[in-house]
Amino acid sequence: MKFKKEELFTIPNILTYIRLIAIPFFVWMMAEYAADKDALKYLWAGIGIFVFAEITDVCDGYIARHFNQISDIGKILDPIADKVLQCIAMLMLCICGNLHWIFAVVIIVKEIYMGVTSKYYMRASKRQIEQKSNKVGKAGAVIYFIGIALAFFAGLHEIVFYVDTAILAVGSILAIIAAVQYTVIYNGQLRKVRESGILDKLDRLGNPLPEVVEREEKSQEDDAQSDISESDAQADSIDDKSEK
């Protein structure tokens, strides 16, 4: 995939770059807090950076959709930045003792699985499979985000930790269900694409093969010529009747 130079520095993409740049600073602040739990200023700094990064995520999506600035590089970098931020946040919260490791493992394994299988289905179907999130996946993502946000305060009170654990347990179950649903749906779509026979007419990027295009153009020319011949024949028949 080739990226257009003018797409590199659109406002949505710049916001995505800023979100990626913010991640090391977030790690720094949370590492300082993990080293000294009494240094709450680092915790609040980490929370501030996390909230700022999430705001850039909301803004870049809004601007891209409403000001026609959706780009190929944005389609790739934006979800990557989101997933990296989420996974890094969970890992740092685990290091700080605010979060159980199992939840970080579940979400990271799920994201790796989804990334690998998504790539496989796109290649196997030559980009003919429509990839989109479902309601279970969206619900799980929202619950996980709430759990991550609450986990920042889990070290301040034991009750918060247990409530957050329950929330993330629900989010984990939904994440696993969503992954299973994605697999079933993609398998079904891939089977239909293969049965349709369209894969023989496309290159690996989903573009029509040159010989297929040439054959279709020839067929269209023949059809057009046939229509012209039929029209001429009808016109001659009308002329003959008129002469009689």
Biotite code that builds the C-alpha atoms (Angstrom):
import biotite.structure as struc

atoms = struc.array([
    struc.Atom([0.000, 0.000, 0.000], chain_id="A", res_id=1, res_name="MET", atom_name="CA", element="C"),
    struc.Atom([1.380, 3.369, -1.028], chain_id="A", res_id=2, res_name="LYS", atom_name="CA", element="C"),
    struc.Atom([0.685, 6.437, 1.080], chain_id="A", res_id=3, res_name="PHE", atom_name="CA", element="C"),
    struc.Atom([0.167, 9.839, -0.449], chain_id="A", res_id=4, res_name="LYS", atom_name="CA", element="C"),
    struc.Atom([2.638, 12.439, 0.820], chain_id="A", res_id=5, res_name="LYS", atom_name="CA", element="C"),
    struc.Atom([-0.109, 15.005, 1.394], chain_id="A", res_id=6, res_name="GLU", atom_name="CA", element="C"),
    struc.Atom([-1.934, 12.558, 3.703], chain_id="A", res_id=7, res_name="GLU", atom_name="CA", element="C"),
    struc.Atom([0.974, 12.237, 6.129], chain_id="A", res_id=8, res_name="LEU", atom_name="CA", element="C"),
    struc.Atom([0.369, 15.546, 7.880], chain_id="A", res_id=9, res_name="PHE", atom_name="CA", element="C"),
    struc.Atom([-3.387, 15.922, 7.979], chain_id="A", res_id=10, res_name="THR", atom_name="CA", element="C"),
    struc.Atom([-4.743, 17.073, 11.343], chain_id="A", res_id=11, res_name="ILE", atom_name="CA", element="C"),
    struc.Atom([-6.163, 13.612, 12.273], chain_id="A", res_id=12, res_name="PRO", atom_name="CA", element="C"),
    struc.Atom([-2.830, 11.943, 11.524], chain_id="A", res_id=13, res_name="ASN", atom_name="CA", element="C"),
    struc.Atom([-0.882, 14.575, 13.469], chain_id="A", res_id=14, res_name="ILE", atom_name="CA", element="C"),
    struc.Atom([-3.135, 13.875, 16.456], chain_id="A", res_id=15, res_name="LEU", atom_name="CA", element="C"),
    struc.Atom([-2.378, 10.163, 16.056], chain_id="A", res_id=16, res_name="THR", atom_name="CA", element="C"),
    struc.Atom([1.372, 10.907, 16.038], chain_id="A", res_id=17, res_name="TYR", atom_name="CA", element="C"),
    struc.Atom([0.934, 12.962, 19.212], chain_id="A", res_id=18, res_name="ILE", atom_name="CA", element="C"),
    struc.Atom([-0.897, 10.050, 20.848], chain_id="A", res_id=19, res_name="ARG", atom_name="CA", element="C"),
    struc.Atom([1.968, 7.704, 19.996], chain_id="A", res_id=20, res_name="LEU", atom_name="CA", element="C"),
    struc.Atom([4.545, 10.202, 21.286], chain_id="A", res_id=21, res_name="ILE", atom_name="CA", element="C"),
    struc.Atom([2.591, 10.535, 24.556], chain_id="A", res_id=22, res_name="ALA", atom_name="CA", element="C"),
    struc.Atom([2.912, 6.821, 25.346], chain_id="A", res_id=23, res_name="ILE", atom_name="CA", element="C"),
    struc.Atom([6.584, 6.895, 26.503], chain_id="A", res_id=24, res_name="PRO", atom_name="CA", element="C"),
    struc.Atom([5.807, 9.826, 28.815], chain_id="A", res_id=25, res_name="PHE", atom_name="CA", element="C"),
    struc.Atom([2.863, 7.883, 30.235], chain_id="A", res_id=26, res_name="PHE", atom_name="CA", element="C"),
    struc.Atom([5.156, 4.894, 30.879], chain_id="A", res_id=27, res_name="VAL", atom_name="CA", element="C"),
    struc.Atom([7.675, 7.179, 32.584], chain_id="A", res_id=28, res_name="TRP", atom_name="CA", element="C"),
    struc.Atom([5.103, 8.683, 34.964], chain_id="A", res_id=29, res_name="MET", atom_name="CA", element="C"),
    struc.Atom([3.558, 5.327, 35.854], chain_id="A", res_id=30, res_name="MET", atom_name="CA", element="C"),
    struc.Atom([6.986, 3.763, 36.407], chain_id="A", res_id=31, res_name="ALA", atom_name="CA", element="C"),
    struc.Atom([7.820, 6.562, 38.853], chain_id="A", res_id=32, res_name="GLU", atom_name="CA", element="C"),
    struc.Atom([4.541, 5.923, 40.671], chain_id="A", res_id=33, res_name="TYR", atom_name="CA", element="C"),
    struc.Atom([5.235, 2.169, 40.790], chain_id="A", res_id=34, res_name="ALA", atom_name="CA", element="C"),
    struc.Atom([8.602, 2.906, 42.421], chain_id="A", res_id=35, res_name="ALA", atom_name="CA", element="C"),
    struc.Atom([7.055, 5.166, 45.054], chain_id="A", res_id=36, res_name="ASP", atom_name="CA", element="C"),
    struc.Atom([3.332, 4.730, 45.776], chain_id="A", res_id=37, res_name="LYS", atom_name="CA", element="C"),
    struc.Atom([3.348, 7.817, 47.987], chain_id="A", res_id=38, res_name="ASP", atom_name="CA", element="C"),
    struc.Atom([4.327, 10.004, 45.023], chain_id="A", res_id=39, res_name="ALA", atom_name="CA", element="C"),
    struc.Atom([0.743, 10.559, 43.856], chain_id="A", res_id=40, res_name="LEU", atom_name="CA", element="C"),
    struc.Atom([1.842, 13.414, 41.611], chain_id="A", res_id=41, res_name="LYS", atom_name="CA", element="C"),
    struc.Atom([3.196, 10.825, 39.178], chain_id="A", res_id=42, res_name="TYR", atom_name="CA", element="C"),
    struc.Atom([-0.087, 8.918, 39.248], chain_id="A", res_id=43, res_name="LEU", atom_name="CA", element="C"),
    struc.Atom([-2.047, 12.084, 38.464], chain_id="A", res_id=44, res_name="TRP", atom_name="CA", element="C"),
    struc.Atom([0.445, 12.974, 35.733], chain_id="A", res_id=45, res_name="ALA", atom_name="CA", element="C"),
    struc.Atom([-0.042, 9.516, 34.220], chain_id="A", res_id=46, res_name="GLY", atom_name="CA", element="C"),
    struc.Atom([-3.820, 9.899, 34.398], chain_id="A", res_id=47, res_name="ILE", atom_name="CA", element="C"),
    struc.Atom([-3.545, 13.312, 32.744], chain_id="A", res_id=48, res_name="GLY", atom_name="CA", element="C"),
    struc.Atom([-1.456, 11.951, 29.871], chain_id="A", res_id=49, res_name="ILE", atom_name="CA", element="C"),
    struc.Atom([-3.822, 9.006, 29.411], chain_id="A", res_id=50, res_name="PHE", atom_name="CA", element="C"),
    struc.Atom([-6.888, 11.281, 29.304], chain_id="A", res_id=51, res_name="VAL", atom_name="CA", element="C"),
    struc.Atom([-5.109, 13.648, 26.896], chain_id="A", res_id=52, res_name="PHE", atom_name="CA", element="C"),
    struc.Atom([-4.237, 10.722, 24.593], chain_id="A", res_id=53, res_name="ALA", atom_name="CA", element="C"),
    struc.Atom([-7.840, 9.498, 24.633], chain_id="A", res_id=54, res_name="GLU", atom_name="CA", element="C"),
    struc.Atom([-9.081, 13.004, 23.782], chain_id="A", res_id=55, res_name="ILE", atom_name="CA", element="C"),
    struc.Atom([-6.794, 13.076, 20.721], chain_id="A", res_id=56, res_name="THR", atom_name="CA", element="C"),
    struc.Atom([-8.347, 9.747, 19.697], chain_id="A", res_id=57, res_name="ASP", atom_name="CA", element="C"),
    struc.Atom([-11.861, 11.191, 19.841], chain_id="A", res_id=58, res_name="VAL", atom_name="CA", element="C"),
    struc.Atom([-10.818, 14.380, 18.035], chain_id="A", res_id=59, res_name="CYS", atom_name="CA", element="C"),
    struc.Atom([-8.918, 12.715, 15.191], chain_id="A", res_id=60, res_name="ASP", atom_name="CA", element="C"),
    struc.Atom([-11.856, 10.436, 14.412], chain_id="A", res_id=61, res_name="GLY", atom_name="CA", element="C"),
    struc.Atom([-14.340, 13.326, 14.454], chain_id="A", res_id=62, res_name="TYR", atom_name="CA", element="C"),
    struc.Atom([-12.175, 15.548, 12.253], chain_id="A", res_id=63, res_name="ILE", atom_name="CA", element="C"),
    struc.Atom([-11.405, 12.758, 9.783], chain_id="A", res_id=64, res_name="ALA", atom_name="CA", element="C"),
    struc.Atom([-15.083, 11.888, 9.309], chain_id="A", res_id=65, res_name="ARG", atom_name="CA", element="C"),
    struc.Atom([-16.586, 15.384, 9.276], chain_id="A", res_id=66, res_name="HIS", atom_name="CA", element="C"),
    struc.Atom([-13.898, 17.160, 7.248], chain_id="A", res_id=67, res_name="PHE", atom_name="CA", element="C"),
    struc.Atom([-13.211, 14.407, 4.715], chain_id="A", res_id=68, res_name="ASN", atom_name="CA", element="C"),
    struc.Atom([-9.662, 13.744, 5.949], chain_id="A", res_id=69, res_name="GLN", atom_name="CA", element="C"),
    struc.Atom([-9.823, 9.957, 6.130], chain_id="A", res_id=70, res_name="ILE", atom_name="CA", element="C"),
    struc.Atom([-6.545, 8.523, 4.779], chain_id="A", res_id=71, res_name="SER", atom_name="CA", element="C"),
    struc.Atom([-4.984, 5.107, 4.217], chain_id="A", res_id=72, res_name="ASP", atom_name="CA", element="C"),
    struc.Atom([-2.198, 5.780, 6.720], chain_id="A", res_id=73, res_name="ILE", atom_name="CA", element="C"),
    struc.Atom([-4.769, 6.948, 9.269], chain_id="A", res_id=74, res_name="GLY", atom_name="CA", element="C"),
    struc.Atom([-6.767, 3.739, 8.827], chain_id="A", res_id=75, res_name="LYS", atom_name="CA", element="C"),
    struc.Atom([-3.640, 1.801, 9.816], chain_id="A", res_id=76, res_name="ILE", atom_name="CA", element="C"),
    struc.Atom([-2.011, 4.023, 12.451], chain_id="A", res_id=77, res_name="LEU", atom_name="CA", element="C"),
    struc.Atom([-5.112, 5.099, 14.379], chain_id="A", res_id=78, res_name="ASP", atom_name="CA", element="C"),
    struc.Atom([-6.206, 1.606, 15.532], chain_id="A", res_id=79, res_name="PRO", atom_name="CA", element="C"),
    struc.Atom([-2.568, 0.667, 16.194], chain_id="A", res_id=80, res_name="ILE", atom_name="CA", element="C"),
    struc.Atom([-2.122, 3.724, 18.429], chain_id="A", res_id=81, res_name="ALA", atom_name="CA", element="C"),
    struc.Atom([-5.372, 2.891, 20.256], chain_id="A", res_id=82, res_name="ASP", atom_name="CA", element="C"),
    struc.Atom([-4.411, -0.721, 20.921], chain_id="A", res_id=83, res_name="LYS", atom_name="CA", element="C"),
    struc.Atom([-0.836, 0.111, 21.932], chain_id="A", res_id=84, res_name="VAL", atom_name="CA", element="C"),
    struc.Atom([-2.055, 2.781, 24.369], chain_id="A", res_id=85, res_name="LEU", atom_name="CA", element="C"),
    struc.Atom([-4.621, 0.418, 25.880], chain_id="A", res_id=86, res_name="GLN", atom_name="CA", element="C"),
    struc.Atom([-2.204, -2.495, 26.238], chain_id="A", res_id=87, res_name="CYS", atom_name="CA", element="C"),
    struc.Atom([0.602, -0.326, 27.647], chain_id="A", res_id=88, res_name="ILE", atom_name="CA", element="C"),
    struc.Atom([-1.820, 1.244, 30.135], chain_id="A", res_id=89, res_name="ALA", atom_name="CA", element="C"),
    struc.Atom([-2.886, -2.186, 31.367], chain_id="A", res_id=90, res_name="MET", atom_name="CA", element="C"),
    struc.Atom([0.703, -3.409, 31.661], chain_id="A", res_id=91, res_name="LEU", atom_name="CA", element="C"),
    struc.Atom([1.759, -0.351, 33.668], chain_id="A", res_id=92, res_name="MET", atom_name="CA", element="C"),
    struc.Atom([-1.278, -0.674, 35.938], chain_id="A", res_id=93, res_name="LEU", atom_name="CA", element="C"),
    struc.Atom([-0.313, -4.311, 36.534], chain_id="A", res_id=94, res_name="CYS", atom_name="CA", element="C"),
    struc.Atom([3.231, -3.248, 37.430], chain_id="A", res_id=95, res_name="ILE", atom_name="CA", element="C"),
    struc.Atom([1.786, -0.698, 39.837], chain_id="A", res_id=96, res_name="CYS", atom_name="CA", element="C"),
    struc.Atom([-0.317, -3.419, 41.464], chain_id="A", res_id=97, res_name="GLY", atom_name="CA", element="C"),
    struc.Atom([-3.592, -1.744, 40.493], chain_id="A", res_id=98, res_name="ASN", atom_name="CA", element="C"),
    struc.Atom([-4.640, -4.487, 38.112], chain_id="A", res_id=99, res_name="LEU", atom_name="CA", element="C"),
    struc.Atom([-4.478, -8.287, 37.997], chain_id="A", res_id=100, res_name="HIS", atom_name="CA", element="C"),
    struc.Atom([-2.154, -9.645, 35.302], chain_id="A", res_id=101, res_name="TRP", atom_name="CA", element="C"),
    struc.Atom([-4.800, -11.961, 33.853], chain_id="A", res_id=102, res_name="ILE", atom_name="CA", element="C"),
    struc.Atom([-6.762, -9.045, 32.394], chain_id="A", res_id=103, res_name="PHE", atom_name="CA", element="C"),
    struc.Atom([-3.727, -7.642, 30.602], chain_id="A", res_id=104, res_name="ALA", atom_name="CA", element="C"),
    struc.Atom([-2.934, -11.104, 29.231], chain_id="A", res_id=105, res_name="VAL", atom_name="CA", element="C"),
    struc.Atom([-6.520, -11.598, 27.971], chain_id="A", res_id=106, res_name="VAL", atom_name="CA", element="C"),
    struc.Atom([-6.700, -8.279, 26.121], chain_id="A", res_id=107, res_name="ILE", atom_name="CA", element="C"),
    struc.Atom([-3.183, -8.518, 24.657], chain_id="A", res_id=108, res_name="ILE", atom_name="CA", element="C"),
    struc.Atom([-3.686, -12.107, 23.434], chain_id="A", res_id=109, res_name="VAL", atom_name="CA", element="C"),
    struc.Atom([-7.081, -11.155, 22.032], chain_id="A", res_id=110, res_name="LYS", atom_name="CA", element="C"),
    struc.Atom([-5.679, -8.154, 20.132], chain_id="A", res_id=111, res_name="GLU", atom_name="CA", element="C"),
    struc.Atom([-2.772, -10.189, 18.734], chain_id="A", res_id=112, res_name="ILE", atom_name="CA", element="C"),
    struc.Atom([-5.185, -12.933, 17.666], chain_id="A", res_id=113, res_name="TYR", atom_name="CA", element="C"),
    struc.Atom([-7.532, -10.429, 16.017], chain_id="A", res_id=114, res_name="MET", atom_name="CA", element="C"),
    struc.Atom([-4.651, -8.714, 14.232], chain_id="A", res_id=115, res_name="GLY", atom_name="CA", element="C"),
    struc.Atom([-3.183, -11.956, 12.871], chain_id="A", res_id=116, res_name="VAL", atom_name="CA", element="C"),
    struc.Atom([-6.513, -13.481, 11.806], chain_id="A", res_id=117, res_name="THR", atom_name="CA", element="C"),
    struc.Atom([-7.677, -10.202, 10.268], chain_id="A", res_id=118, res_name="SER", atom_name="CA", element="C"),
    struc.Atom([-4.527, -10.118, 8.138], chain_id="A", res_id=119, res_name="LYS", atom_name="CA", element="C"),
    struc.Atom([-5.060, -13.745, 7.139], chain_id="A", res_id=120, res_name="TYR", atom_name="CA", element="C"),
    struc.Atom([-8.686, -13.267, 6.095], chain_id="A", res_id=121, res_name="TYR", atom_name="CA", element="C"),
    struc.Atom([-7.845, -10.123, 4.129], chain_id="A", res_id=122, res_name="MET", atom_name="CA", element="C"),
    struc.Atom([-5.135, -11.968, 2.193], chain_id="A", res_id=123, res_name="ARG", atom_name="CA", element="C"),
    struc.Atom([-7.099, -15.186, 1.742], chain_id="A", res_id=124, res_name="ALA", atom_name="CA", element="C"),
    struc.Atom([-10.133, -13.273, 0.448], chain_id="A", res_id=125, res_name="SER", atom_name="CA", element="C"),
    struc.Atom([-8.053, -10.765, -1.555], chain_id="A", res_id=126, res_name="LYS", atom_name="CA", element="C"),
    struc.Atom([-9.695, -7.925, 0.396], chain_id="A", res_id=127, res_name="ARG", atom_name="CA", element="C"),
    struc.Atom([-13.237, -9.098, -0.400], chain_id="A", res_id=128, res_name="GLN", atom_name="CA", element="C"),
    struc.Atom([-14.209, -9.590, 3.247], chain_id="A", res_id=129, res_name="ILE", atom_name="CA", element="C"),
    struc.Atom([-15.879, -6.658, 4.968], chain_id="A", res_id=130, res_name="GLU", atom_name="CA", element="C"),
    struc.Atom([-14.322, -6.213, 8.398], chain_id="A", res_id=131, res_name="GLN", atom_name="CA", element="C"),
    struc.Atom([-16.333, -4.378, 11.023], chain_id="A", res_id=132, res_name="LYS", atom_name="CA", element="C"),
    struc.Atom([-16.899, -4.555, 14.752], chain_id="A", res_id=133, res_name="SER", atom_name="CA", element="C"),
    struc.Atom([-20.009, -6.121, 16.254], chain_id="A", res_id=134, res_name="ASN", atom_name="CA", element="C"),
    struc.Atom([-22.106, -5.112, 19.250], chain_id="A", res_id=135, res_name="LYS", atom_name="CA", element="C"),
    struc.Atom([-20.428, -7.585, 21.619], chain_id="A", res_id=136, res_name="VAL", atom_name="CA", element="C"),
    struc.Atom([-16.973, -6.313, 20.655], chain_id="A", res_id=137, res_name="GLY", atom_name="CA", element="C"),
    struc.Atom([-18.025, -2.692, 21.103], chain_id="A", res_id=138, res_name="LYS", atom_name="CA", element="C"),
    struc.Atom([-19.616, -3.432, 24.484], chain_id="A", res_id=139, res_name="ALA", atom_name="CA", element="C"),
    struc.Atom([-16.488, -5.275, 25.627], chain_id="A", res_id=140, res_name="GLY", atom_name="CA", element="C"),
    struc.Atom([-14.275, -2.385, 24.514], chain_id="A", res_id=141, res_name="ALA", atom_name="CA", element="C"),
    struc.Atom([-16.383, 0.141, 26.448], chain_id="A", res_id=142, res_name="VAL", atom_name="CA", element="C"),
    struc.Atom([-16.388, -1.995, 29.608], chain_id="A", res_id=143, res_name="ILE", atom_name="CA", element="C"),
    struc.Atom([-12.645, -2.540, 29.340], chain_id="A", res_id=144, res_name="TYR", atom_name="CA", element="C"),
    struc.Atom([-12.073, 1.187, 28.965], chain_id="A", res_id=145, res_name="PHE", atom_name="CA", element="C"),
    struc.Atom([-14.154, 1.839, 32.109], chain_id="A", res_id=146, res_name="ILE", atom_name="CA", element="C"),
    struc.Atom([-12.145, -0.846, 33.902], chain_id="A", res_id=147, res_name="GLY", atom_name="CA", element="C"),
    struc.Atom([-8.828, 0.695, 32.836], chain_id="A", res_id=148, res_name="ILE", atom_name="CA", element="C"),
    struc.Atom([-9.950, 4.166, 33.915], chain_id="A", res_id=149, res_name="ALA", atom_name="CA", element="C"),
    struc.Atom([-11.095, 2.862, 37.304], chain_id="A", res_id=150, res_name="LEU", atom_name="CA", element="C"),
    struc.Atom([-7.880, 0.858, 37.743], chain_id="A", res_id=151, res_name="ALA", atom_name="CA", element="C"),
    struc.Atom([-5.896, 4.094, 38.133], chain_id="A", res_id=152, res_name="PHE", atom_name="CA", element="C"),
    struc.Atom([-7.650, 4.529, 41.492], chain_id="A", res_id=153, res_name="PHE", atom_name="CA", element="C"),
    struc.Atom([-7.635, 0.852, 42.509], chain_id="A", res_id=154, res_name="ALA", atom_name="CA", element="C"),
    struc.Atom([-4.466, 1.344, 44.549], chain_id="A", res_id=155, res_name="GLY", atom_name="CA", element="C"),
    struc.Atom([-6.113, 4.023, 46.672], chain_id="A", res_id=156, res_name="LEU", atom_name="CA", element="C"),
    struc.Atom([-8.802, 1.787, 48.171], chain_id="A", res_id=157, res_name="HIS", atom_name="CA", element="C"),
    struc.Atom([-9.359, -1.967, 48.329], chain_id="A", res_id=158, res_name="GLU", atom_name="CA", element="C"),
    struc.Atom([-13.063, -1.727, 47.428], chain_id="A", res_id=159, res_name="ILE", atom_name="CA", element="C"),
    struc.Atom([-12.200, 0.061, 44.189], chain_id="A", res_id=160, res_name="VAL", atom_name="CA", element="C"),
    struc.Atom([-9.836, -2.792, 43.300], chain_id="A", res_id=161, res_name="PHE", atom_name="CA", element="C"),
    struc.Atom([-12.536, -5.449, 43.735], chain_id="A", res_id=162, res_name="TYR", atom_name="CA", element="C"),
    struc.Atom([-15.185, -3.459, 41.848], chain_id="A", res_id=163, res_name="VAL", atom_name="CA", element="C"),
    struc.Atom([-12.712, -2.899, 39.029], chain_id="A", res_id=164, res_name="ASP", atom_name="CA", element="C"),
    struc.Atom([-11.835, -6.609, 38.979], chain_id="A", res_id=165, res_name="THR", atom_name="CA", element="C"),
    struc.Atom([-15.529, -7.472, 38.506], chain_id="A", res_id=166, res_name="ALA", atom_name="CA", element="C"),
    struc.Atom([-15.880, -4.948, 35.669], chain_id="A", res_id=167, res_name="ILE", atom_name="CA", element="C"),
    struc.Atom([-12.805, -6.249, 33.867], chain_id="A", res_id=168, res_name="LEU", atom_name="CA", element="C"),
    struc.Atom([-13.981, -9.851, 34.327], chain_id="A", res_id=169, res_name="ALA", atom_name="CA", element="C"),
    struc.Atom([-17.151, -8.980, 32.404], chain_id="A", res_id=170, res_name="VAL", atom_name="CA", element="C"),
    struc.Atom([-15.094, -7.157, 29.786], chain_id="A", res_id=171, res_name="GLY", atom_name="CA", element="C"),
    struc.Atom([-12.803, -10.183, 29.393], chain_id="A", res_id=172, res_name="SER", atom_name="CA", element="C"),
    struc.Atom([-15.740, -12.540, 28.845], chain_id="A", res_id=173, res_name="ILE", atom_name="CA", element="C"),
    struc.Atom([-17.187, -10.218, 26.191], chain_id="A", res_id=174, res_name="LEU", atom_name="CA", element="C"),
    struc.Atom([-13.769, -9.885, 24.530], chain_id="A", res_id=175, res_name="ALA", atom_name="CA", element="C"),
    struc.Atom([-13.453, -13.678, 24.221], chain_id="A", res_id=176, res_name="ILE", atom_name="CA", element="C"),
    struc.Atom([-17.015, -13.998, 22.881], chain_id="A", res_id=177, res_name="ILE", atom_name="CA", element="C"),
    struc.Atom([-16.314, -11.230, 20.350], chain_id="A", res_id=178, res_name="ALA", atom_name="CA", element="C"),
    struc.Atom([-13.157, -13.005, 19.140], chain_id="A", res_id=179, res_name="ALA", atom_name="CA", element="C"),
    struc.Atom([-15.112, -16.240, 18.620], chain_id="A", res_id=180, res_name="VAL", atom_name="CA", element="C"),
    struc.Atom([-17.861, -14.370, 16.759], chain_id="A", res_id=181, res_name="GLN", atom_name="CA", element="C"),
    struc.Atom([-15.334, -12.630, 14.517], chain_id="A", res_id=182, res_name="TYR", atom_name="CA", element="C"),
    struc.Atom([-13.794, -15.991, 13.629], chain_id="A", res_id=183, res_name="THR", atom_name="CA", element="C"),
    struc.Atom([-17.151, -17.588, 12.781], chain_id="A", res_id=184, res_name="VAL", atom_name="CA", element="C"),
    struc.Atom([-18.282, -14.580, 10.722], chain_id="A", res_id=185, res_name="ILE", atom_name="CA", element="C"),
    struc.Atom([-15.000, -14.271, 8.814], chain_id="A", res_id=186, res_name="TYR", atom_name="CA", element="C"),
    struc.Atom([-14.913, -18.011, 8.096], chain_id="A", res_id=187, res_name="ASN", atom_name="CA", element="C"),
    struc.Atom([-18.428, -17.796, 6.679], chain_id="A", res_id=188, res_name="GLY", atom_name="CA", element="C"),
    struc.Atom([-17.569, -14.785, 4.526], chain_id="A", res_id=189, res_name="GLN", atom_name="CA", element="C"),
    struc.Atom([-14.371, -16.409, 3.256], chain_id="A", res_id=190, res_name="LEU", atom_name="CA", element="C"),
    struc.Atom([-16.263, -19.580, 2.303], chain_id="A", res_id=191, res_name="ARG", atom_name="CA", element="C"),
    struc.Atom([-18.822, -17.534, 0.326], chain_id="A", res_id=192, res_name="LYS", atom_name="CA", element="C"),
    struc.Atom([-16.087, -15.580, -1.452], chain_id="A", res_id=193, res_name="VAL", atom_name="CA", element="C"),
    struc.Atom([-14.293, -18.785, -2.452], chain_id="A", res_id=194, res_name="ARG", atom_name="CA", element="C"),
    struc.Atom([-17.519, -20.398, -3.670], chain_id="A", res_id=195, res_name="GLU", atom_name="CA", element="C"),
    struc.Atom([-18.349, -17.333, -5.793], chain_id="A", res_id=196, res_name="SER", atom_name="CA", element="C"),
    struc.Atom([-15.241, -17.887, -7.940], chain_id="A", res_id=197, res_name="GLY", atom_name="CA", element="C"),
    struc.Atom([-14.316, -14.198, -7.846], chain_id="A", res_id=198, res_name="ILE", atom_name="CA", element="C"),
    struc.Atom([-10.841, -14.890, -6.424], chain_id="A", res_id=199, res_name="LEU", atom_name="CA", element="C"),
    struc.Atom([-9.698, -16.240, -9.801], chain_id="A", res_id=200, res_name="ASP", atom_name="CA", element="C"),
    struc.Atom([-10.422, -12.829, -11.327], chain_id="A", res_id=201, res_name="LYS", atom_name="CA", element="C"),
    struc.Atom([-8.503, -10.720, -8.792], chain_id="A", res_id=202, res_name="LEU", atom_name="CA", element="C"),
    struc.Atom([-4.872, -10.067, -7.923], chain_id="A", res_id=203, res_name="ASP", atom_name="CA", element="C"),
    struc.Atom([-3.652, -10.301, -4.319], chain_id="A", res_id=204, res_name="ARG", atom_name="CA", element="C"),
    struc.Atom([-4.733, -6.698, -3.641], chain_id="A", res_id=205, res_name="LEU", atom_name="CA", element="C"),
    struc.Atom([-8.269, -7.309, -4.866], chain_id="A", res_id=206, res_name="GLY", atom_name="CA", element="C"),
    struc.Atom([-7.847, -5.555, -8.216], chain_id="A", res_id=207, res_name="ASN", atom_name="CA", element="C"),
    struc.Atom([-9.210, -7.186, -11.398], chain_id="A", res_id=208, res_name="PRO", atom_name="CA", element="C"),
    struc.Atom([-6.534, -9.084, -13.354], chain_id="A", res_id=209, res_name="LEU", atom_name="CA", element="C"),
    struc.Atom([-5.525, -7.417, -16.677], chain_id="A", res_id=210, res_name="PRO", atom_name="CA", element="C"),
    struc.Atom([-6.711, -10.379, -18.762], chain_id="A", res_id=211, res_name="GLU", atom_name="CA", element="C"),
    struc.Atom([-10.055, -10.346, -16.959], chain_id="A", res_id=212, res_name="VAL", atom_name="CA", element="C"),
    struc.Atom([-10.478, -6.629, -17.609], chain_id="A", res_id=213, res_name="VAL", atom_name="CA", element="C"),
    struc.Atom([-9.516, -7.139, -21.261], chain_id="A", res_id=214, res_name="GLU", atom_name="CA", element="C"),
    struc.Atom([-11.965, -10.026, -21.602], chain_id="A", res_id=215, res_name="ARG", atom_name="CA", element="C"),
    struc.Atom([-14.801, -8.016, -20.021], chain_id="A", res_id=216, res_name="GLU", atom_name="CA", element="C"),
    struc.Atom([-14.075, -5.019, -22.235], chain_id="A", res_id=217, res_name="GLU", atom_name="CA", element="C"),
    struc.Atom([-14.071, -7.288, -25.301], chain_id="A", res_id=218, res_name="LYS", atom_name="CA", element="C"),
    struc.Atom([-17.363, -8.791, -24.165], chain_id="A", res_id=219, res_name="SER", atom_name="CA", element="C"),
    struc.Atom([-18.874, -5.319, -23.715], chain_id="A", res_id=220, res_name="GLN", atom_name="CA", element="C"),
    struc.Atom([-17.670, -4.319, -27.205], chain_id="A", res_id=221, res_name="GLU", atom_name="CA", element="C"),
    struc.Atom([-19.195, -7.468, -28.685], chain_id="A", res_id=222, res_name="ASP", atom_name="CA", element="C"),
    struc.Atom([-22.482, -6.797, -26.894], chain_id="A", res_id=223, res_name="ASP", atom_name="CA", element="C"),
    struc.Atom([-22.479, -3.220, -28.126], chain_id="A", res_id=224, res_name="ALA", atom_name="CA", element="C"),
    struc.Atom([-21.742, -4.347, -31.682], chain_id="A", res_id=225, res_name="GLN", atom_name="CA", element="C"),
    struc.Atom([-24.502, -6.955, -31.442], chain_id="A", res_id=226, res_name="SER", atom_name="CA", element="C"),
    struc.Atom([-26.974, -4.279, -30.285], chain_id="A", res_id=227, res_name="ASP", atom_name="CA", element="C"),
    struc.Atom([-25.982, -2.053, -33.213], chain_id="A", res_id=228, res_name="ILE", atom_name="CA", element="C"),
    struc.Atom([-26.441, -4.931, -35.672], chain_id="A", res_id=229, res_name="SER", atom_name="CA", element="C"),
    struc.Atom([-29.873, -5.696, -34.240], chain_id="A", res_id=230, res_name="GLU", atom_name="CA", element="C"),
    struc.Atom([-30.856, -2.036, -34.497], chain_id="A", res_id=231, res_name="SER", atom_name="CA", element="C"),
    struc.Atom([-29.687, -1.893, -38.125], chain_id="A", res_id=232, res_name="ASP", atom_name="CA", element="C"),
    struc.Atom([-31.614, -5.057, -38.944], chain_id="A", res_id=233, res_name="ALA", atom_name="CA", element="C"),
    struc.Atom([-34.776, -3.639, -37.380], chain_id="A", res_id=234, res_name="GLN", atom_name="CA", element="C"),
    struc.Atom([-34.314, -0.392, -39.290], chain_id="A", res_id=235, res_name="ALA", atom_name="CA", element="C"),
    struc.Atom([-33.890, -2.266, -42.586], chain_id="A", res_id=236, res_name="ASP", atom_name="CA", element="C"),
    struc.Atom([-37.003, -4.295, -41.851], chain_id="A", res_id=237, res_name="SER", atom_name="CA", element="C"),
    struc.Atom([-39.015, -1.134, -41.230], chain_id="A", res_id=238, res_name="ILE", atom_name="CA", element="C"),
    struc.Atom([-37.687, 0.422, -44.458], chain_id="A", res_id=239, res_name="ASP", atom_name="CA", element="C"),
    struc.Atom([-38.676, -2.678, -46.454], chain_id="A", res_id=240, res_name="ASP", atom_name="CA", element="C"),
    struc.Atom([-42.199, -2.581, -45.052], chain_id="A", res_id=241, res_name="LYS", atom_name="CA", element="C"),
    struc.Atom([-42.467, 1.119, -45.848], chain_id="A", res_id=242, res_name="SER", atom_name="CA", element="C"),
    struc.Atom([-41.447, 0.554, -49.465], chain_id="A", res_id=243, res_name="GLU", atom_name="CA", element="C"),
    struc.Atom([-44.078, -2.146, -49.855], chain_id="A", res_id=244, res_name="LYS", atom_name="CA", element="C"),
])
